[in-house]
Amino acid sequence: MTDFPPLREELRGLAPYGAPQLDLPVQLNVNENPYGPSPACVADIATAVAEAAGSLNRYPDREFTELRTALAGYLSRDTPHGIAPEQVWAANGSNEVMLQLLQAFGGPGRTALSFAPTYSMYPEYARDTMTEWVTGHRESDFSLDLDKAHALVEEVRPSVVLLPSPNNPTGTALPPEAVAGLCEAVGDGGVLVVDEAYGEFRRSGTPSALELLPDHRNLVVSRTMSKAFALAGARLGYLAAAPEICDAIRVVRLPYHLSAVTQAVALAALRHAPELLGRVDDLRTERDATVAWLREQGHTVADSDANFALFGTFADRHAVWKGLVDRGVLIREVGPDGWLRVSIGTPAEMTAFKQALTAVTEEGL
Ligand code: PMP
């Protein structure tokens, strides 16, 4: 008897990716921005969507020219060299951007490389595009040993290197010299993707990899509107790279992949960038305070340039996670054994988290 449905062999028995979506009062598990848009921003988005609705009988602008121009303008703040619209590509979340990168540059007979612990979706992009997946390892402080990284690149000759900076789940940022050196090591035989999903939260003094684009044509810098931009529900991710890379992605994208509604929402949100990003400084302050508090309690905490903190280590992290759930606080059981990750919320949410964690640890967990 044949199994039904006739799934690819390597997909049999696998569960879909995703953090538990539990309806708890304090949600600190998927690194969202806790601050929603203002009434003025909501009104502007609603007007833009209403306008787009009038022509939903037509397919959207396949090249999303206006959105690409607006995103280029936004990114240009982070590099003295500026970013041109033809250097920008966008899709439904940076998840889709990266899947498209693997579709274009990975595939059978090719290898994608990252360094663990790293974002847990990466192996899934590789699996879905039939790209071989190889992981090196980060050091005990979650930094990259560049000599070891270069040696692995030499050995594996990857077509795609995926490097989140700041890294998820550890929060570790990569210094620009490391990115530049790895771009050289990868050479024209591959692309190096710096996933800056949390880029806007980095501590001052760490430049964005966007600054390196003029010197490295194999560099891709990926961003998202889901985190600092407080727009996770709209699904808009994007990248900056050499125009040849954007042209290559165009070959694998589905036609009209960005709906007219998505384009309208993202454009309206970009007009409110100062407001939507206005809370980033507050979140960074809250992050530093949370890291300091966790350390005062005797926990080990990874240095974080993102809107979350990885802390531990617990003999039974699941019991700690569950103890917090029982107190209405949802965090994430992710990362190396024994560690837990908490997203940075509002001051009230962080107070609830601290009280719950204190209660749980007092139980001796
Ligand atoms: N990259 C990293 C490192 C992430 O943590 C996430 C989301 N958790 C993403 C990419 C994907 O984000 P989105 O698809 O919402 O843009």
Boltz pocket constraint, residues with backbone or C-beta under 6 A from the ligand:
constraints:
  - pocket:
      binder: B
      contacts: [[A, 30], [A, 31], [A, 92], [A, 93], [A, 94], [A, 95], [A, 96], [A, 119], [A, 164], [A, 166], [A, 167], [A, 168], [A, 195], [A, 197], [A, 223], [A, 224], [A, 225], [A, 226], [A, 232], [A, 236], [A, 237]]
      max_distance: 6.0
